[in-house]
Every structure is written in structure tokens, then in C-alpha cells.
Amino acid sequence: MAMTHLKSDMKERGGRDRDGDERGSKKMDRGGGGFHRKKVCRFCSENDYVLDYKDVKMMQSFVSEHGKIVPRRISGTCAQHQRKLTVAVKRARNLALVGYVSMGG
């Protein structure tokens, strides 16, 4: 019975919750905002970066500490080079140049 009284009381006050937002509306200022620089594909922009599965140092820079391949949105590579990178990492793993998982816990 008390709940119906509270609901009717909320309607009388305009249907706003504690933050002052209307019920059911999404907050516009979530996420903190800020300036994010657009990531550029390393392989497209610089000719020094050659995609080669035998280059262990470069392959490990695209593999996380858990052994997962870093996604495009984080690494900044274009779709074409991300597909080639995935194949190269898998080849390096197959030849035991790059590990499937990290050592330790």
C-alpha cells in the first residue's frame, strides 16, 4: 500500500528520480568525454613496419599478456592488415615463436 502512495507522489512531483533526471531517460554525460586521437594503421603509414611472422618482437607487441591477439580498436590497425596480422600471429604460434598463453598465473 505504501508503494502505491510513493508512486503517486512521484507522479505529482514530475516523475524525477534522485539525480533530477526523468525516469527512463539516459544520462548524456556518461563516459567522461575527452579528446581521443584517431589511431592510424602502422603498416599503412610507415614502410618500416613489414608484416612478417618471423619477427618475434613485433608479433609479441600485438599479443596481450594473456596470449590473445589485440583487437583493431585497441591496436589501431586497418581491417586488411588486422586479418594479415592474425594469420601471421597464428603462424608464429604454430612454429612456437609466440606462445599460445602466457607463463604463470
N, C-alpha and C positions, 0 to 999 in steps of 0.2 A: 504494500500500500504506500509505503514511503517512497518507493522508486517512482511511482506514477506522479507523486507530488513533485519530485525533483525534476522529472522530465517536463512537466507543465511549467515549472518555474524557469527552466532553461529556455523554453519557447518564448516566455514572456520577456526574457532579457535579451532576446535576439538570437538565441541559439549559438552562443560563442563558448568555446572552452577556455581553460585557464590561460592559455597563451594569447588569447584575443583573436585567434583565427576562427573562421566559421567552421562548423563541423563538416567533415568530409572534404575540405579543401586541402590541397597540398601546400607545404611551405615552399616559398620561392627561393629562400636564401640558404638552402642546404648545400653542403659540399665545400663551403669556404671560398669558392671563387679563386681568383688569382690568374696570373698570366702563365700560360703554358706554351712553350716554344714547340713548333711543329717539328716532329722527328723526321730526319731525312735518311734515306737508304744509303748505307755506307758503300755498298757495292755499285750503286748508280753514280754517286757523286765523286768518288775517288777511284782512280785506276790502280792505286797501290793495293787495294783490297781485292785479292783474287780468291774466288771461292774454290778451295781445294781441301778435300777430306784428309789429306796427309799433313796439313798444317794444324798440329795438335793445339797450339796456343790459341789460335783463332777459334777452333771448334769448341774449346772449353769456355770461351767467352760467351758463346751462345747457348750454353747448357747451364741450368741452375745448379745450386749446391745439392739439390735432391736428385739430380740426374735428368730432369725434364728439359725439353727444348723450350727456349724462351719464346713466347708468342710475339707476333708482329707488333701489337700495340705497345709492348714494352721495349722491344729491340729497335723498332723504327724501320725495319726492312720493308721493301715493297713486296707485293704478293708473289711476283715472279721469283724474286731472289729468296723469299722465305721457303717456297717449295723446293728450290735447288739446295738451300741450306739444310732443310730437313733430310733430304736424300743424302747429303754429304755427312751429316752427323750420324745417320744410321749406318753408313758405310764405315765410318771411323769406329763406331761401336762394334761392328761386326769384326773388324780387324784388331780389336782390343786397344785402339789408340785412345779412345774416350770411353769412360766407364758407363755402364747402364745405370748404376746407382752410386751414391757417394759412400765413402768408408765411414763407419761409425754410426752412432745412434740417430 
